[in-house]
Amino acid sequence: MSLGLSRRTFLGGLLAVAASTALGLRWWQGRRRPDFPVADLLELLNHRDSALLLGRLYRDAVPVENGKEPLIAVLAATFRTAGELPAGDQVSLRRLVNEYIRRDFTRDRVVAVDGWLLSVTEARLCALASLETSA
């Protein structure tokens, strides 16, 4: 089964992910938020085993994001326009994350991982989950 992605589209998407990561990391320098709700975000993952596998594969494909700090940095940069993330409020947090995932698909910010087409936001959440369980 093919996803209909050309090599050019896949490589372009990977380049966009790398560029957004670099920009997010630059923005993040010196702005680490210890209150970033990692645990609350990871609770949103419904299929934990699949998320862990896809997260490891994503980190292998995007080495610049293969670490907890870089992933938190780009996720925080992604959610910065939302203001404070609603830590402890799973309903509001799920609504916000789902909105960002929809936005990624609308803007063609997607990445193919092991035959799955994921939004960049959900791929990064899976990658973060895979690091949290390996720590």
N, C-alpha and C positions, 0 to 999 in steps of 0.2 A: 504494500500500500504506500503510495507516495503522497506527500503533503502538497505537492505542486510548487515547491520552493526551488528556484534555480540556484545554482552555486553563487551567482552574483548577488541575489537577494539575501542569501544566508550570510555571505561575507560582509555585505553592506550592513546587515543587522548586527553582526558581531562587532564591526567597526563602530557603529553607533553606540553600542553598549560600552565599549572601551572608552570612547570619547566622553560619554556622559559620566562614566566612572572617574575619569581624570578630572573633569570639571567639578564633580561632587567632592572629590578628595581635596581639591584646592580650596573650595568653599569651606570645607569642614575643618581645615587646619586651625587648631586653637579653639574650636567651638564644641568640643566633646560634651555631650549632654549625658550626665550619669543617670538621668531619669528617663532615658529612652526605654520605652516599655517592651523590651525584647521578649520576655516571657508571655506577655499579653498577646503580642503579635504571633508568636509561635503556637499559641493555643488555637489560633484560627485555622491551622492546617488540619484538614479532615482526614486525610489519608497519610498518616505519619511515615509509614515504611516507604511509600512511593516518593514522598517529599524528600526523605533522606537520600534515597538513591539519585533522584534528579538533582538534588542540591550538590552532591559530590561530583556528578558529571558536569554540572554547570561550572563549578569552581575549577575543574580541570580544563574546561574550554575557555575560561576567562580568568587567567592566573592573577591579573591585577586585583581581582576581588576575592582571592583565596585567603581570606583572613577575617576574623571577627570585626576588627576595627574598620577596615575598608567597607565591609558590607553595612555596618551600622552607619557609617558616614554617608554612603550613597542612599540608603533608605531614609535617613534623617533629611537629607537634601531633597529627596522625592516628596516627603510629607511636610516640608517646611511651610508650604503655602496653606496648609490646613491649620496652621497655628499649633497649639498644643494637641498632641495625640491624646485621645480620651482613655488614659490608662485606667484599667479596672472596669471599664464600661464596654463589655464585649460586643454588645449590639451596635453601638456607635462606631466602635473600632472596625468591626466587620463591614459595616456600611461604607466607611471611609476607604478601607483597603479594596473592597469590591469596585468602588468608583475609580480608584487609580488603576486597577487591572483593566477595567473597561476602557479607560482613557488610553492605556498602553496599546490595546488592540486597535482602537480607532486611529491612533497615530502611527501604527505599524512599528511599534517598539516591542518586537517579539523576538524570541530566540528559539531555535529548534534544539531540543535536548532529548536524545534517545528516541526519536520518532514523535515526540510530543512538541506541540507548538505552545510555548508559554509566554505570558507577558513578562517583561523584564522585572517588574515588581514581584510577581509570584516566584520567578526563578531565584531572585535574590533572597526572598523569605525561605525558600527551600534550602538554599546554600547556607544561610545563617543557622537553620535548624540542624543541618548536617554537621556544622561546627560545634554547636551547643551539645550535641550528644556525644561527640568524640572527645570533649574536654574532660 
